[in-house]
Amino acid sequence: MKTLIPVTLTALALIGGTLTAVTRETDRDAPMAPEGNESIVLGMGCFWGAQKRMGALPGVIDTQVGYAGGDLPNPTYEGILGAERGGTGGRNHAEVVKVTFDPAQTSVEQILIGFWENHDPTQGNRQGNDIGSNYRSAIYYTNERQHTMAEHTRMAYQQALSAAGHGPISTEIAPLRAFYPAEAYHQDYLRKHPQGYCGLGGTKVPFPGHRPAAPVASTPLDGAALAADRQLVMFEAEDCPFCKQFEQEVLDHWQTDVPIARTRSTQPPTGWTLAKSVWASPTLVLFQQGRETARYTGYDGDQSRFWTWLGQQLLSPEQRRIAYAADTEPPFTGSLLDNQAPGTYVDPVSGAPLFRSEGKFHSGSGWPSFFEPVPGALSLRPDDGLGMHRVEVRSASSGIHLGHVFDDGPPPSGKRYCINSAVLRFVPDR
């Protein structure tokens, strides 16, 4: 049995961008995480089950249950229950788990996929049989990269949930103000009491593009279980290094709204037809109404070639002229020019987020204008065409042409990203 050694743990508070500490006494044996690791704080209902589920994810090196997101100073378990019964004013804390992971082994995206799949984020102030705001679903991020990925994965999972008949996600997404470690007897509770109540089951809806670690089926896919309108199928082989490379470089970051399925069979999904036999792996086949309409054979690490192929299938002629010939839509004609709804503007090919609605402004130029992109979403290159010196804006994920950036935008960036509506897809906040 593990010996519990009295130590002092700290509650991390994000104040002015700097993590400060609020100390609390506990007897949990919790050594400091090695330098270079990253933490995010998640609420999934009862923190016993949350710790068990998140601690089982690959790349997670430590988990710790606690309280966050409320106004009660130095919260305790009994204090939070009392606050939920109306004993104190202010917002109550949520039961949370601080997940520390090694970025060399996993990513915040994979952690958040595990978060979404391992609880029901549509239940509001409850989770299973546990009812109260202290059991709310929550993501408390510690940097803007986590914030961006939280919003993006929420958006992607909402689409999957809606398609499966579930309601809107109610998850709170906010910066971490403070994390208070819970009492020692709550730490690793289900490891110490295997028959204890967990309360987490999830919705059974997989995150889009997220594939289980189990082997890919070698039998034909069931056509009735796939998307009839438009479906990608990846035909692969068991010992295929290029398949694994494609998985790591493309599939692990799949964000487009075209569903993709995988099979080691060379036969089409049941009831569907291939235009010709599959002879190499990986082969990506696009089906529409159960019939092959296009295919991409082989992969050698050239991601731009794959995205260009996919874009040629998904985009309209006007979109293709802009995306691949750097054409421009006429001013004041774009469908998103006057859009002011809250949401995210994404790449129409890769699905990657490009801009948030908070970064959009009226420039009077005739094209949608933004002063701030999503971090890492764009690539810039000089454009000396048409007798002018400009800076071209492209999507970093798919490489498509979006527009140009100028130095006449508003504070704080002073930039004006002048973007064509036709190469943006708007996903409203739920």
Buried (B, 14 or more C-beta within 10 A) or exposed (E): EEEEEEEEBBBBBBEEEEBEEBEBEBBBEBEEBEEEBBBBBBBBBBBBBBBBBBBEBEBBBBBBBBBBBBEBEEBBBEBBEBBBEEEBEEEBBBBBBBBBBBEEEBBBBBBBBBBBBBBBBBBBBBBBEBBBBBBBBBBBBBBEBBBBBBBBBBBBBBBBBBEEEBBEBBBBBEEBBBBBBBBBBBBBBBEEEEEBBBBBEBBEBBBBBBBEEEEBEEEBBEBEEBBEEBBBBBBBBEEBEBBEBBBEBBBBBBBBBBBBBBBBBBBBBBEBEBEEEBEEBBBBBBBBEBEBEBBBEBBEEEBEBBBBBBBEBBBEEEBBBBBBEBBBBEEEEBEBBEBEEEBBBBBBBBBBBBBBBEBBBEBEBBBBBBBBBBEEBBEEEEBEEEEEEBBBBBBBBBBBBBBBBBEEBEEEBEBBBBBBBBBBBBBEBB
